[in-house]
């Protein structure tokens, strides 16, 4: 049950991000300070409805390319009772993390969208138990 609830929340977050070109651009440009929220915006019912968030992490360099790490966490005020219980046990637990190559052509919307889709695919693949 817990894995299904987490997967549903991650998919809601993915839909929220992919529905906003400006958000896609911010992620692939690596905009943001490590430890701050990347998505969703902390407004309205986003935190409770989606139940999770993506946080900026550090920039790394791998084989001469720059990447931004992103960490996925559960929100304490999630509407889903399973998610809420998990977050109340450890609200700072990183349930998954993944990297996005940054500094490339973020103005190419299809390329940027593909990178964000890969980010979410990697987050699902790297999800912790």
C-alpha positions in Angstrom: 0.0 0.0 0.0 2.8 2.4 0.9 4.6 1.9 -2.4 1.4 2.5 -4.4 0.6 5.7 -2.5 4.1 7.0 -3.0 4.0 6.1 -6.7 0.6 7.8 -7.2 2.0 10.9 -5.5 5.1 11.0 -7.6 2.9 10.7 -10.7 0.7 13.6 -9.6 3.9 15.6 -9.1 5.1 14.7 -12.5 1.8 15.8 -14.1 1.9 19.1 -12.2 5.5 19.8 -13.4 4.9 18.7 -17.0 1.8 20.9 -17.2 4.0 24.0 -16.8 6.6 24.9 -19.4 8.2 27.4 -17.0 8.6 24.7 -14.4 10.2 22.4 -16.9 12.7 25.1 -17.9 13.6 25.9 -14.3 14.4 22.2 -13.6 16.6 21.7 -16.7 18.4 25.0 -16.1 19.2 23.9 -12.6 17.7 27.1 -11.1 17.4 27.0 -7.3 19.5 26.7 -4.2 20.2 23.3 -2.6 17.8 22.5 0.1 14.9 24.6 -1.3 11.7 23.5 -3.0 11.8 22.9 -6.7 8.1 21.8 -7.2 5.2 22.1 -6.7 4.7 25.7 -5.7 3.7 26.0 -2.1 0.3 27.6 -2.9 -3.3 26.5 -2.7 -3.9 22.8 -2.1 -0.7 21.6 -3.9 1.0 20.1 -0.9 -2.0 18.2 0.4 -3.4 17.1 -3.0 0.0 16.0 -4.5 1.4 14.8 -1.2 5.0 15.2 -2.1 7.6 17.6 -3.4 10.8 17.9 -5.3 13.7 19.7 -3.6 16.8 21.1 -5.2 20.1 19.4 -4.2 23.7 20.0 -5.2 25.2 20.6 -8.6 27.7 17.9 -9.6 30.0 17.4 -12.5 30.2 13.9 -14.2 32.5 13.4 -17.1 32.7 17.1 -17.7 28.9 17.7 -17.7 27.0 19.6 -15.0 24.0 18.0 -13.4 21.6 19.2 -10.7 20.5 16.5 -8.2 16.9 16.6 -7.1 15.5 14.9 -4.0 11.9 13.7 -3.6 10.2 14.0 -0.2 6.7 13.3 1.2 4.7 16.2 2.7 3.5 16.1 6.3 0.2 17.6 5.3 -0.6 15.1 2.6 -4.3 14.4 2.2 -3.5 10.7 1.7 -3.3 9.0 5.2 -0.5 6.6 4.2 1.7 9.4 2.9 0.9 11.6 6.0 1.9 8.7 8.3 5.2 8.2 6.4 6.0 11.9 6.6 5.2 12.2 10.3 7.7 9.4 11.0 10.5 11.2 9.1 9.5 14.4 7.2 13.1 14.9 6.0 13.5 11.4 4.4 14.6 11.5 0.8 12.4 8.8 -0.8 14.3 9.1 -4.1 16.8 11.2 -5.9 17.9 11.7 -9.5 20.0 14.0 -11.7 19.2 16.3 -14.6 21.9 17.5 -17.0 21.9 21.3 -16.9 23.4 24.1 -19.0 22.2 22.6 -22.2 19.6 24.1 -24.6 16.7 24.6 -22.1 14.9 26.8 -24.7 14.2 23.6 -26.7 10.9 22.7 -25.1 10.8 19.1 -26.4 14.4 18.4 -25.3 13.7 20.0 -21.9 10.5 18.0 -21.5 12.3 14.8 -22.3 14.9 15.5 -19.6 12.2 16.1 -17.0 10.4 12.9 -18.1 13.7 11.0 -17.6 14.1 12.7 -14.2 10.7 11.3 -13.1 11.5 7.9 -14.6 14.7 7.8 -12.6 12.9 9.0 -9.4 10.5 6.0 -9.8 13.3 3.6 -10.5 15.4 4.9 -7.5 12.4 4.9 -5.1 13.4 3.6 -1.6 11.4 1.1 0.3 
